[in-house]
Amino acid sequence: MLRFCVDIVTNRVGLARGAAHGAAWNFATVLAERGFGFLVLGLLLRAIPVRVVGLIAIASAISELARMISLSGAGEQVQACPGDRAVEAGAFWSQCLVALGVMALLCLAAPQLAGLYAQPALTLVLRVMAVNIFLTTFVIVPSARLAANFRFRTLGLISLGSTLLGGVTALPLAFSGRGIAALIDQRMVGIGFYALVVAVAARWTPPAPPSWASLRDSFRFSWPLMQAAFVDYISMTGYVMLVGLLVPVADLGRFRIAQRLVEVLQEFAFLPASKLFLPVLAAMRGEPARRDEAVRQMLDVLAMSIFFVCAVCGAAASPIVLLLFGPHWAAAAPVFSILTLMVPAASLYGVINPLLTAARRTRLVAYFAWANAGTIMLAAWFGAPFGLRALAWALAGRGVLGVMLFLAALKLGLRWPVAPVLKMLALPCLGLVAARLAASAAVAAWPGLGLAAQLWLAGGVAAAMFLLVAMLAAPARIMGMAARLRRAFLGPRLV
C-alpha cells in the first residue's frame, strides 16, 4: 500500500520501492517486538495475580501520562534539524529539566495518589516509575538522531533487544511470587538497556548545557507538542486512570489487558497506513482532483483492512485471550470482543490530524482532539459503574461520535460531501456484522471444541463471511482494490 501511494504522488518507482522496503522492515520489527512482548506478557500473567496487574495499570497510566507530557517535542526538534548539535543540546536539556521537575512532583504526590485509589503499594511503584521518566530523557535524542539518518533497522533491533531483556529479567521474579517487582524491573531494565545501546549506536553523549536562549527556544517548540501528547494519550490509554477510580483494582486489571490487546490491534491495522496521509496530501496540495482520488483509494483500503481485522479478532476474542493469558483471564475476553468495535472509529479518527494539518487547519486539530478525549472520558465515567461490559459498550458506542468527527474533518479539510464516505463505510460495516454473527453461530453449533479449534473455527468463519459479503456486494470494488495492491508491491504487469 505504501508503494502504491508514493507512486501516486511522485511516479518515481525507485523511491517508491525504497519506501516500501523501509515500511516493510519497520512493520516486521514491530511485529517481532510485539510478538515477543506478548509471549512474555502471556507467561507473566499466568503467574501474576489480576489485582497486581490492575495496580500496575494505574501506576503505568499515571507515569506514562507524565512521561508523554514532559518528553514530547525533543525528538521532533532533532529530526527537524538533523545534524545541528546546538538543537540537540537544547532539546536534551530542556526535556531533562522538565523530566526532573515531573519526577520530583510525582514522587511527592505519590502518597496522595495512592490514597485516592486506596492502594498503599502504589506509592513505591509510582516513585520507581518516576525515575523511569528521567531515564527516558537519555533515549529521545539519540533515537531521533538515528531516525533522522533513516537507521530504522537499528532502532527496531534495539527495541526488540530491550523487550527481550526486560522479559528475561521479569519472568524469574514473577514465578517466584514477586509480581510487582517483576513488572517494575521489566520496565527499568528495558529502558536502561535501550538508553545505553542507542547512545552507543548513535555515538551520542549528553552535551554540555546550552544557553538560556536555546533552552527557551526548545521549550517554545515543545510546548504545543506536550499539549497534543496529553490529549492523545488520554483518548488512547489514559482514561484508564478514571476507570480505576470507579471499578475494583482486579476489574481494572482485566480491562487493561483487553484495552492493551485493542491497542496492539490498532497498531497493526492502522499505524502503517496512517503515516502516509500527510506526505500524500502535502505533496498533492496543488492538484486537488488527484489528491482527493488518492485519499479515497487509501481510505478504501484502510477501512476494509481495519474492519476485516476487527471482525476476525472480535469473533475469536475468547480463544485469543485464553490461549495467551490462561483461564483466570476469561472475564477479559468479552470486554476485548466488544472493544474491537471501537477500533474502526478510533483508526478513522486518526486520519483527522494529517488531513487538517495538510489543509493548514491546525487549530481544528486541537478542537477535534479535545472533543475526542472529552467524549471518551464521559463514556468511561458513565459506563464504568455498571461493570466492564457496560463500560466496553459505552466506549464502542462512543465510536459513532468518532466517525462523525472523522466525517466533519473530511468536509472541513478536503471539502468532501459526507454521503459518499458513508456509502464507502457501509460495506465494511455490513461485513463486520455478518462475520461476527456467523462466527457466533458456528461456535454455538460446535460446543466442546478445544481453544485452538475454536480459534480456527471462529476466525475462519468470520474471515470467510466478511470476504463473501464484500465480494457479493461489490465485486468490482474488491477486485480493483486487489489489483492496486498487487501493483503496489509487485509492480505493473508486463505485457
C-alpha positions, 0 to 999 in steps of 0.5 A: 500500500505504501508503494502504491501511494508514493507512486501516486504522488511522485511516479518515481518507482525507485523511491517508491520501492525504497519506501516500501522496503523501509515500511516493510522492515519497520512493520516486521520489527514491530511485529517481532517486538510485539510478538515477543512482548506478548509471549512474555506478557502471556507467561507473566500473567499466568503467574501474576495475580489480576489485582497486581496487574490492575495496580500496575495499570494505574501506576503505568497510566499515571507515569506514562501520562507524565512521561508523554507530557514532559518528553514530547517535542525533543525528538521532533526538534532533532529530526527537524534539524538533523545534524545541528548539535546546538538543537540537540543540546537544547532539546536534551536539556530542556526535556531533562529539566522538565523530566526532573521537575515531573519526577520530583512532583510525582514522587511527592504526590505519590502518597496522595495518589495512592490514597485516592485509589486506596492502594498503599503499594502504589506509592513505591511503584509510582516513585520507581516509575518516576525515575523511569521518566528521567531515564527516558530523557537519555533515549529521545535524542539519540533515537531521533538522531538515528531516525533522522539518518533513516537507521530504522533497522537499528532502532527496531533491533534495539527495541526488540533487544530491550523487550527481550531483556526486560522479559528475561529479567521479569519472568524469574521474579514473577514465578517466584511470587514477586509480581510487582517487582517483576513488572517494575524491573521489566520496565527499568531494565528495558529502558536502561538497556535501550538508553545505553545501546542507542547512545552507543549506536548513535555515538551520542553523549549528553552535551554540555548545557546550552544557553538560556536562549536555546533552552527557551527556544526548545521549550517554545517548540515543545510546548504545543507538542506536550499539549497534543501528547496529553490529549492523545494519550488520554483518548488512547490509554489514559482514561484508564486512570478514571476507570480505576477510580470507579471499578475494583483494582482486579476489574481494572486489571482485566480491562487493561489487558483487553484495552492493551490487546485493542491497542496492539490491534490498532497498531497493526491495522492502522499505524502503517497506513496512517503515516502516509496521509500527510506526505500524500496530501502535502505533496498533492496540495496543488492538484486537488482532483488527484489528491482527493482520488488518492485519499479515497483509494487509501481510505478504501483500503484502510477501512476494509483492512481495519474492519476485516481485522476487527471482525476476525479478532472480535469473533475469536476474542475468547480463544485469543485471550485464553490461549495467551493469558490462561483461564483466570483471564476469561472475564477479559475476553468479552470486554476485548470482543466488544472493544474491537468495535471501537477500533474502526472509529478510533483508526478513522479518527486518526486520519483527522490530524494529517488531513487538517494539518495538510489543509493548514487547519491546525487549530481544528486539530486541537478542537477535534482532539479535545472533543475526542478525549472529552467524549471518551472520558464521559463514556468511561465515567458513565459506563464504568459503574455498571461493570466492564461490559457496560463500560466496553459498550459505552466506549464502542458506542462512543465510536459513532461520535468518532466517525462523525468527527472523522466525517466533519474533518473530511468536509472541513479539510478536503471539502468532501460531501459526507454521503459518499464516505458513508456509502464507502463505510457501509460495506465494511460495516455490513461485513463486520456484522455478518462475520461476527454473527456467523462466527457466533453461530458456528461456535454455538453449533460446535460446543466442546471444541478445544481453544485452538479449534475454536480459534480456527473455527471462529476466525475462519468463519468470520474471515470467510463471511466478511470476504463473501459479503464484500465480494457479493456486494461489490465485486468490482470494488474488491477486485480493483482494490486487489489489483492496486495492491498487487501493483503496489508491491509487485509492480505493473504487469508486463505485457 
